[in-house]
Amino acid sequence: MSNERIDEILDGLYDHTIDGETEPVIALTNEGLELGMSPLSILFDGLIPALEEVGRLFEEGTFFVPEMLIAAQAMQGAMKILRPLIAETGAKPVGKFVMGTVKGDIHDIGKNLCNVMLEGAGFEVTDLGVNVAEQTFVDAVMEIKPDAVGMSAFLTTTMPMFIPTIEALKEAGLRDDVIVFVGGAPVTQEYCDHVGADGYAPNASVLVRLLKEKMGIT
């Protein structure tokens, strides 16, 4: 395997992920593995830099949610191949994250995008899904012992569910053990402060950056 071809594969993974082209990303991932590239190299040298660039473009206003979604989907195609192979190497995640949309709310696009960005940044993500009851969050924190929990709400009518969910973590004696993030279309930093969460992320890119900052990950 020539170094030139490795560079071509990594460049292709980067470009096609940014462009949201799933099939070429999957094809290059499989080719790289067949040529002996490590799954960690494919992830950290090709895919993650692409997703970081997508996040940067989003924050500066060049990319919008549709572009982020298709880039995330392209990366997800590669991750389905790489995830079991990375697990076999014994590589440890940089942290654990539990994510869910609060009770009464069934919106999941923003949540799913956050999950892909977090996973791409090296976190092990447990997605509890939508319409998640307070006790389900508590049970997941007890079982998984994550570094952080993300609660999503897309409606002004479901945002108040942050309060009993965080209260349930307090009553279970778990609140001080996890970083709590809240987010969703109507959520603001002011509301985050009101409900007693640790952080507010307006989008997936900011969530990854804030989480790394709070965990001291460079």
Buried (B, 14 or more C-beta within 10 A) or exposed (E): EEEEEBEBBBEBBBBBBBBBBBEBBBBBBEBBBEEEBBBBEBBBBBBBBBBBBBBEBBBEEEBEEEBBBBBBBBBBBBBEBBBEBBEEEEBEBBBBBBBBBBBBBEBBEBBBBBBBBBBBBBBBBBBBEBBBBBEBBBBBBEEBEBBBBBBBBBBEEBBBBBBBBBBBBEEBEBBEBBBBBBBBBEBEEEBBEBBBBBBBBBBBBBBBBBBBEBEEBE
